[in-house]
Amino acid sequence: MEHQMFHQSFFLNSALHGPKASNTQHSVEPCAMQVILARGRSKFSNMRHLPFCRFITLSVIFLLSIPLLVASVPQDILSPGSSIPVEDNSNMLVSPNGLFSCGFYEVGANAFIFAVWVNQSIGKTVVWTADRDVPVNGRGSRIELRDGNMVLLDFNSRLVWSTGTTSGQVRSAKLLDTGNLVLLGHDGSRIWQSFDSPTDTLLPTQPIAANLKLVSGKYMLSVDNNGSLALTYDTPEGHSKYWPRNINATPFSGDQPQGLDMLGCISAGNHIRYCASDLGYGVLRRLTLDHDGNLRLYSLLEADGHWKISWIALADSCQVHGVCGNNGICRNLMNPICACPPGFVFADVSDLSKGCKPTFNISCDKVAQAYFVEIEKMSVWGYNSNYTASTAFDVCRKSCLDDLHCEAFSYQYGLGGCTLKSSLYTGGFTPSEISITCMKLTADAAVQNSIDYKPHGPYLSCQGRGFSTSADTKAFQWNYLYMPIGSIFAVEAILFPLAWCFLRKRKQDSISRNDGFALIRDHFRKFTLKELVAATAKFKHEIGRGGSGVVYEGILDDGKKIAVKKLQDMVQGELDFQSELSVIGRIYHMNLVRMWGFCSECGHKLLVFEYVENGSLAKLLFDTASTTGARLRWEQRLRVALGVARGLAYLHHECLEWVIHCDVKPENILLDEELEPRLADFGLAKLLNRGKDVQMLSRVQGTRGYIAPEWASNLPITGKVDVYSFGVVLLEIVRGLRVSDWTVVDGEEEEVEMVFRTTVAVLKERLRGEDRSWLPGFVDPRLDGNFCRLQAAAMVELAVACVEEERSRRPNMKLVVEKLLNFL
């Protein structure tokens, strides 16, 4: 009840004094109205002391002011015959819980839309609109409920929008607690509801019908023929699907999409579910198709009214079709960057989303002059005019050459798949090494090495893959082949001691050329060693050290703080290293430290991560020289435990490539400025031990005190090793003491393990009983008893289950998250 009253009080304050309030009108709060009424009664009781005329005047003014005061209070319902004028900013419908309001929302100078918005969010975020594309005038416009129909009228009484209902049984219009605007009949039934006609946002419990459409510009979320949610891009040839990315969709299983539930999960149909990173009840969320074509799930932070992204459909925004317009190429370096392919220039330099235009014209008389330029590892999304399988490369190329409408073709080596494309919507880089894209140009095309491409080597001519069209081309190919070989032999003959260095550099340059655009297909990029030496002041400020390497603090040229990890004992080759990074770099979750790039030069292998402000949980929890551990309150410890669990659950159950952390410990749990945990060093076990067998891994992975028993056996390593380590960390969070310090004297590893197992056995026995008097002696004394006993007992019980010696008896991380949410 207090929470509801707070929301209502917050709404009243915002409605009467917020940014939508007019400077020319004076609204009065209910408490102020009571004061005025009291003053009126006082004046009436003392009327004998006033002249009669003055008394009559005051009485008339008082009586006339009552309707104005009442009208300024937000309405609960809109009755038939009633209206909401655009001029009255305080006249609106409000949900009973105070979370949502419905009324006129200002979108520009003297321009308003009829909308539903979230009261507690910054800027009053709109979640539904009746007239998004046709705003009405700020004077004379109104919303009316008449003849069973809700209508929106402009200043000249022109009909802009209506519910289309004609039932004479409409009793009222009401805004529900869910944000659903409904027309109710006399029997309480819903004759019309806004949930059936969404704009670009879905709210929790909003049903998804087969004809559902969320629209944002040229992008649309709808239910496809397979019964699943899908994102499409509107083109002249039809809808181009870009999410989900599975080409061969699973057959319809009969499981219809159910939308967004209160827990934070999206049921997308065919038994496919996507869940928020902050999974749990009590959080206001919205699923929105944003203007950039990406589908995001937002969670409202009640503390400051801001929204945070708790799930995103495409971590790589370049996978959205049309993001860089027709013929554009998208690179994801922190943020999407648009560029033009060879022979093209931007159509509008002020708006790169309008794509690129060719500097040439392919006509019938220029077909003989046409040639192709290959862009390695790039996929071009467009209208496929023709596809043939088991086709030779030269046949595929000639098919596009002979087709005047073919702008490019893609070819899959090994499969022989040939795809001719008559229009290009946006290109992006993919990790596939068997597919190439060749774009058709003519001799008069202006091909320049722009800053977007020059660092990645020259373009490759698709004519060099099996045949050429002229003797000049053949001569060029022979010269291109023999001149470098002759140069190499000359250098070896003259400077033999330098040959090894020369060949090593040539190999690195070859890798750079062959990888080409693949290095920029993800959000992270390749840093030079010179950049990182300058950023870290020659690796001066060490902020962490572990088995995998040393971490240094640095600042980039743009002022952004970074953490640079210098890896040790790296034995794998360059291609293997970059292959693993392509997997780790695509992992994104709010509880995982974000990787921004890497460096591989002169035998150095370095990783670049975001800088997390508050350092590690170990520093905050175990630093006995300060009071930082005491400042980590019980509620904050719960949030840290939940965040770490969510990060591990994402790696184990939701990540596209299954990742086992293998070294979960407080030192690898970093806390940002809001003490939100971020798990570091995930994926390094695979990166540092590529090609090693399980027996070798069992001797090198993990940290003393956090290692699961199966590391010492020949059993295959699974995600349950992380569950064990998490259980140890959970006990440390509760107790505030490192597990290795639980013994009175320093002992060997076996002694620490023995003390830990004994403690766990004692905790098991105590948890079987109902007596919880032992809890204050186990929980961190620096909390001074400020903790919830029920939560503490539940956390200890969960931790004990996680550190079971038999791994089959341990819960998985998904279940751990659910259990933590249950007692929060």
N, C-alpha and C positions, 0 to 999 in steps of 0.2 A: 504493500500500500504506500509506503514511504517512497519507494522507487517511482511508482506511478504518479504520486503527487509531485515529485521532483520534476518529472518530465512535463507535467502540466504547467507547473510554475515556470519552468524554463521556456516552454512555448509561449506562455502569456507575455513574459518579459521580452522575448524575441519579436513576437507579433506586434507588440505595442511600441517597442523602441528600437527594433532591428532596422536593417538597411532598406526594407520595403516600406517603412513608415514615411508618410509625407511630411514635408516641412511646413505645409500650410494648414494641416489639420491637427487638432489636439484630441488625443485619445486619453481616456481615463481608466485606470485600473479599478477592479472591483472594490479594493480597499478604499480607494479615493472616493468611489461612489457612496460607500457607507458613511464616510466623513461628511460628504455633502448632504446626505439624507439627515444625518444627526444635526447638522447646522440648520437645516430647514425646520426640523422640529423645534429647535431652540428658538428660532426666530418666531415661529408660530406661537409658542408659549408666551413670548414676550411682546405679542403684537399690540398690547394695550399701550406700550411705550412708544409706538411708531405712529406716524400719521397714517390715516386710512389709505390715501393714494399710494404711499410708498409701500404699504403692506400688499395692496393689490398688485402693484408692479412686480415685486419680488415673487409673489405667488405664481403669477403668470410665467415669469422667466423660469422658475423652478419646474413647473409642470411641463413646459415645452422642452426642457433639457433632458427629461427622463427618457423619451424615445431615442434621443441621440446617444445617450450613455449605453442603453441596452443594445443599440444597433452596432456599437463598436466592439461588442464581445463576439468572438468567433462562434459560428453556429454549429450545432450538432447534426442537424438534418436540414434538407431543403424541401419544403412542402410544395404541393401543386399550386401554381399561381405565383410562387415566390421567384425572386431573381437575385443575382449577385452582380452589382455594377462594377465596372473596371476601376472607377474613380475611388472606391472605398477599399483601401489597402488592408483594412482589418476585417473586412467581411469575407469570410472563407469557411469552408468545412474543415473540421479537425477530427482526426480519429480519436476514439475514446482514450487510447493510451498516450495520446499527445505526440506520437512519433511522426505522423504524416499530416500534411495540410493539402487542401485542394482549393484552388482559386486562380486568380490572374497573376501571372509571373512575367516580370519585365525582362525582355530580351534585347531591347534597344531603345533608342530615343522615341518615345511615344508609341512603342510597339510591345504588345503583350500576347501571351499564349495562355490558354486554359490548361492547367497542368496539376499534377500531384508531385509534391516534393518532400524531402526528408528534412524535418525541422532542425535536428541537432547537427547536421553536417555543415561544414564551412561552405558558404555560398548557396545553401539550400538546394542540394542536388536534386534535379528533376528526374523522376523515374517513369513518368507517363505524361503524354501530351495529347490533346485532342486535335490541335491545329498546328503541329510543329512547323509545317512549311507555309502556313498562311496566317501570320500574326494579325491581330486586330488593333484598331486604333485605341489610343489611351483615353479617349473621351467618347462617351455615348455607347460604348460596347457593353454587352452584358450576357450573362448566362441565365436562361429561364427554364423552368419546368412547367410545361403546359401541354394539355391534351395527351398526357402519358408519354411525352417526348421531351428529352433534354436538348435544348438548342443553344447554339452560340451565335449571337448576332453582332454584326459590326456596327459602327456608329450610325450608318444609314439604314439600319435594320435589315441589311443583307444577310442571308443565311450562310454561315461559314461552315458549320458542322452540326450534326445532330446524332443522337443515338439510334435513330431510325425506328423507334418503337412507337406504337400507336395504341397500346393497351390502356383502356380506361380504368384499369385496376391498379395503376401506379399510386402508391401511398406516399412515397418520399424518396429522396436521393440521400445516400449516406456514405461516408468514407469509413471503411472498416479498419481494424487494427493492423491488418496485413498490408494496407496501402491500396486496397481494392475499392474503387468507386463503383457503387451499385445503385440500381433502381429497384426498390422493394415494392412488392404487391401488398395488398391488404392482409394476405395470409402469411406474410413474411418471406415469400419466395423471391428469388432473384430474377427479375425480368430482363435485366441487362447488367453487364459488369465490364469494367475497363480491363480486367485480366484477360478477356477474350480478344482484345484488340491492342496488343502491346506495341510500343514504338521501337526502342533500341535496348530495353532493359526488362529483365525478368526478376521478380521478387520471390522470396521463399513461399512455398505452397502454391505458386501460380501454375496452373495446369498447362500442359503442352498438348495442343491438338494437332491433328495431322496437317492442318492448313496454317499452322503457326508460322509467323514470319517476324523476325527482328530485322529492321532495315537501318543501315547507316551509310548514306551515300550510295555507292555502287556495290556495297557489301550486304550480304544477307545471311542470317541464320535460319534454317528451316529443317524440316524432317524430310530426308531423302527417300528414294524408293525402297531402300533396305530397312526402313524403320528406324534410322539413327539420325541424330543431330548432325548437321553438316554446314560448313561455311562455304559460300560461293561468291564469285566475283562476276558482276554483270557485264557482259560484253555484247557487241552487235551480233555475234554468232550464237549467243546463249549464255548459260551460267557455267563458269569454270570453277570446279570444286578444288579447294586447297586444304581443307581440314575436315575430317581426319585424313592423314596422308596415305593410308592404305589404299592401294589401287584396286585390289581385288577384295571388295567389301564382303563381309560375312553375310550369308543369307539371312533373311528376316526370320527371327526366332519367335516372334509373337510378343516379345517384351517391348512394350511401347515406352518412349521417353516420358519420364515423370517430372522432369524439371529439377528445381533447386529445393532441397528440403531444409528444415530448421537446423539440422546438424552441420550443414555446410557441404553436402555432397550433391553432385549433379548426376542424375540418372539420364544418360544419353541414349538409351535404347539398346536392344540386343545384349543386355546384361553388362553394359559398359558404364562404369562410374568414374567420376573425377571428383576428388575431395579437396577442400581448402586446407592450406598449411596450418591454419589455426582451428582445426576441426573441433567442434563443440557447440553446445547450446548457449543461448544468451547473447549472441553476437548478431547484429543487424548486417545482412549481406545483400548484395545485388549483383546480378550477372548481366554485364553490359557489353554490347557489340560497339566498340569504340570507332571513332572516325577513321583510324588507320587500318581497319579491317581485322583487328585482333579481338578475340573474345576473352574478357577478363572477369574474374570473380573478385569483388571488392568487399572488404570488411571494415566497418566503421569503428574508429577508435573514439570511445566516448570521452576520453580525457581531453582531447583537443578538437574533436569534430572532423578530423581528417580521415580519408579513406586509404587503406593499404591494400596492395594486391596480394591476395592469398592463393590465387591460381591463375594460370595463363595458358591459353590453348597452344600458342606457338612461342616458345622461348626465343626462336630466331625470327624476328619480324620480317626478314627478307623472304620467308616462305609464304608471306601473304601475296597473292597475285595482284599485280597492278600497283604495288606500293611505289614504284618508280615510274609508272606510266608505260605507255607503249614503247617498245624497243629499249627501255632503260635496263640497267644492270644494278642490282642491289648488293652492297657489301655491308656486313654487320660488324662494325668495329665500335664496340660499346653501344652505339646507336646506328640505325640504318643510314647508309650513305649511298646516294644515287650517282651513277656514272653512265656514260654513253659508250657503246661498243665502237670499234673502229669504223670510220665512214659515217658516223652519226654525230650530231651536236644537239644540245638541249633545245627543246622547243620553246621554253620560257625559262630563262635563268633565274627569274624571281619566284618561280614555282616549279620545282624539279619533278613534282608528281605528275606533271603534264607530259613527261617522257621525253623521248629524243626523236629528231627528224633526220632523215637521210640527207647527205650532201650530194647525192647522185640520183639518177632516175633510170630504172631498168625498163627499157622499151624493146619492141621487137627488133629494131635495128641495132640494139646494143647487147643482145643475148650472146653473141659470139665473143664479146669483150668481157663477159662476166667471169668472175673467179670467186673463190671461197676463202675465208679466213677462219681459222679454228681458234676457239677460246677453250682452253682445257678445263675439264671438270666443272663446266657450267651447264646448268639446265635452263632452258628457255621455256616458260609457260606461255602457251598460245593456242590458237585454234589449229588442231591437227587435221590437215586436209587429206592426208593419206598415210596409212601405216602398212608396211609389209614385213613379214618375218623371213628369216633365212635368206637375206639379200647380201650380195657382195658390196663392198664399200664403193667401188667405182660405179656400180649400177645405181646405188642410192644417190650418189653425187650427180650422175647424169640425169636422173629423174627430176631432181630439183632444178638442174640447169635448164632442162627443156620446158619446165613449167614456169610460165611468166609470172604466176601468182605466188610461187614458192619463195619465201624470204629467207628461209634457213632450213637446215635439216639436222636431226640428231641421229647418231648411229651407235649401236651397242655392239662392241666387239665380243666375240664368243657366241652371242645369240643371233647376230646378224639382223637385229631389229632396225628398221629404217623408218623414220618419222619425218614427213614433210610438213612444214609449218607455213601457213599463209598469213598469219598475223602473230605478233609477239607482244605479250602483255607485261612481262618483266622477267629478267634473268636473275639467277642466283647460283651460288656455288654449292656443289654437293660433294660428299666424300667418295662418290663412285669413281672408280678408275677405269671402268670399261665403257663409259659413255662419253662422247664428245659432241660438241655443237659447232656446226659450220654455218657461217652467215654469208649470204650472197652479196657481193659488191661488184662495181664496174670499175673500169680503168680510170674514170674521172672522179672517183670517190676521194674525198679529202681524208686520208688516213694519217693520223698524227699520234705520236707517243705522248699522250697526255700524262699529267701527274698521277692520274688514277691507275695507269698501267705500266708506265716506264720502269718502276722498280722491279717488276715481275718478269722482265725479259721480253723478247720480241714475240709477235704473234706467229703462229705456225700456219703455213699454207696447206690447206686441205688437198691441194694438187700434188703434194709430195707423197701421197699415200697410195701409190700403185701406178699412176700414169700422169703424163703431162700433156699439154696441148700444143707445145711448140718446141723447136730445137733450142731456143734461147732458154726456156725453162729447164731443159735437160742439162744444158751447159752450166747453168746456175747451180743445179743440184750437185753436179760433179765437183764444181769448184768449192761449193759449201762443204763437201765431204772431205776433199783431199787437202785443202789449204790448212785447216786446223791440225790434221795429222802430220803434215810436213813441218809445221811449226813446232809440234811437240817433239818430233825426232831431232830437230835442230837444237832445241833447248837441252834435250837429254845428252846430246853429243858434246855440246859446249860446256854446259853447267850441270854435270851429272850429280854432284852433291846436293843441288837444289831441286832435283827432279821429284824427290818424294814430297817436298812441300808444294811443288807446283801441282802434282797430281792430286794431292789432298784438297787443295783449294779448288781445283777443277771439279772434283767430286762434289764438294759442297755447293758450288755454283750450279752443277747439273741438277742436284736435288732441289735447289731453289727454283730453277726453271721448270723442272718437271712438276714440282708441287704447285708452282705458279699461283694461280688464284685460289688454290685450296687453303693457303695460309690465311686468307681473309674471309673464308666462307662463314666463320663463326664469329661470336662477339669478341673473342680475344684476338690479340695480334702478336706478331713476332717483334720483340724488342732487340735492339743491337746491344752488344756488350758495352759499347761506349756510352749509350744512354743510361744503362743501369749503374755503371761506375760513377757517372756524374750524379745520378739521382740519389745514390747512397753515400756520396762523399767518399768514394773508394772503399765501400763496405765498412764504414766506420762505426755506425751505431747498431750494435747487436741487440736484438730484443727477444731472442729465443734460440734455443738449441735443443736438438733431439737426435734420435738415431738416424733419421733420414737426411739431416743437414742442419745448417745454421740459417736463422732468419734475421734480416737486416731491415731497418726502417729507411724509407726513402721518400723523396718528393720529386714528382715529374715537373717538366717545364711549365705545365699549365697550373701548377700549385697543388695538384692532387696527391695526397699521401698514399703510399703503397707499402706493402711488405714484400720483400724479395727473399726467396728461399734458395740458397745455394745447395743443390743436391750433392750427396756424396755417394761413392761406390756405384756410379752409373756405368754399366757395362754394355748396354744395348746400343744398337745402331741408330742413326739419325731418323730413318724412316719409321722404325719401331717406336722411337720416342715420340715423334709427331703423331703417329697413329693412336697411341694411348692418350695423348693430349687432346686429340679431336673428340674423344669420348668424355674425358673429364671436363673439358671446356664447355660442353653443351649442358652440363648439369647445373640446374638453377633451382634454388629453394631458399626461402627467407631464413632458414636456420642452418644454412651451409655457407661457408666463406666463399665468395665469388672469385673465380680466377679470371684475371684480366689479360694474361699473356705469358709468354715464355721467351727464353733466349738460349740458343745453342750455338756457341762459337768457341773455337780454340780449345775444345775439350771441356768447356764449362757448360753446365746445364743448370739453368735458373728458372724458377717459376715466379710469376708476379701476381700477387693477390691484393684484394682490397685491404685497406688498413682498418682494423677494428679498435675502437678508441680505448676501451677499458681493460685491455689485455686479457689474460687467461683467468678462468675460474680458479685455478690453483693459487694464483697470486691473491685473488680477492678472498678466498676461503681459508687458505692455510697460512697467511702472513701473520704470524704471531707478534711481529714487531710493531704492528699498527692495529687500529680498530676497524680496518676495512671489513673483516669478517663479521664483526658485530653489526655493521651497517647493512649487511645482506640480510634483509628481514625474511621472515618465514614465507610470506606471500611471494617474494622475489625468488626464493629458493624453489618454490613450487613451479614458478614460471620457467626457471632455468631447466628443471627436470623435464617439464613438458616439451619445451623447445628442442632439447637434445633428442628426446624420444621421437618427435616429429621428423627431425632431420634424418635419423637412422631409418625410420619407417619409410621415408621417401626413397632412400638409397636401396632398401631391401625389396620394396613392394611396388613402387611407382616409377622408378627410374627406367628409362628405355633399356639401359644396359645394367644388369644386376651388379651392384658394387658392395663389397664387404670392406668395412673400414679397417679392421684388424688392430687398431691402436686407440681405442676410446679411453680417454683419461682426462682429468681436469685441465692438464696443460694444453690439450687440443680442443678445449671448449673456450671460445673467446666471447666476450660480452661487449655489445655496442654501447652507445651513449645512453640508451634506455634500458640497459641490462638485459637485452634480448640475446639469447645464446646463439652462437654460430659455430658449427662444427668444422674444424680445420683438418687438413691432411687426409681427407677422404680420397680414395683412388690411388694413393701413393704406394700401397702394398703391391698392387698390380703393376704400377709404373716401375718400381724398383726391382721387381722380381719376375719380369717377363721371361717365360721359358723355364722357370724353376719348378720343380715338382713340389708336392705337398710336404714331403719329408723335409726338404730344404726350408720351406716356409715355416715349418713348425719350430725351427731353431732360431729364426731371425725375427719373427714378428711379435709385437706386443711389448708391454712394459711390466716389470715385476709388480706383482700384486693385482694386476688386471687381466692376466692371461687365463683363458679357459682351460680346464683339464684336458680337453681333446687335443690341444697343441702338442702334448707329450705323447700322443698315440699316433697310430697310422690311419686314423679315420679322416675322411674327406672334410675339409674345412667349409663350414656353412655360416650363414648369418647368425647362428646361435652363439658364436664366439663374441659377437658384438653385444648380444643380449646379456651375456655373462659380465662383460666389462661395464656395461651400463648399470647392472645391478650393484657392482662395487661402487661406482660413482654415486649412485643414489644413496647408498649407506653413508658415504662420506659427506654428501650434502646435508643429510639429517644430523650426523654426528659432529660435523665441522672439523674432523680430524682425518689426516691422511691414513690410509689403511696400513701402510708400512710403519706407522707410529703407534699402532694399537698395542704393540708389545712394549713392556717397560724397558727392556734393554735391547740394544741393537743385536740382531741375530742374523743367521744365515737365511737364505731364501726359504728353506724348508721350515724354519721356525716361524717366519712370518705367515706362511701358508697354513701352518698348523694352528696358530693363534686365530687366524681368520676363520678357519673351518670350525674351530671350537666356539667362537662367538656366534657364528651362524646357527650352530646346533642349539645353543642356549636361547637365541632369539626364536627359533622354531618352537621350542618347548614353551616359552612364555606366551607366544601368540596363540597357542592352543587354549589357554585359560582366558578368563574374562578380566583378570586383574591387570590394570595398566599403570600401577603405581611405579613401575620401573622406568617408564618412559622419560620423566624429567631427568633421570640420571644418565640416560643414553643420548638424549637430544643435546645439541650444542649449548653449553651453559651460557655462552655470550648472548643468547636470545633472551635471557632473564625470564624464561617461562612464557614468553609471548609467542605461543604457537598453539595450533589446534591439535588436541590429543587424538581425535578420531583420524585426522589427516596424517598425523605422524605415524600412528599405528598402521594405517593403510599403506603408507609409503614403505615402511619397514617390511611389511608382509609381501608387497610386490617385489622389493629388492631381494628378499630371501628366495622368492620363486625364480627370479632371474639368475641367481647364482647356484642353482641346483647342479650337482656334479653330473647327473645324467641329463644330457642336453635335450632329449626328447620331452622332458618334463618342464623345460623352460618355455615361457610364452614367446610368441614372435613379437616384433616391435609394433606391429599394427594393433595387437591386443594390448600391449603395454600402453599405447596412447589412449585407447578406449578406457582402460582402468584408471589412468591418471585423470581423465576428464570426468569420470564418475564421481570422484571425491573432491574435485575442485569446487 
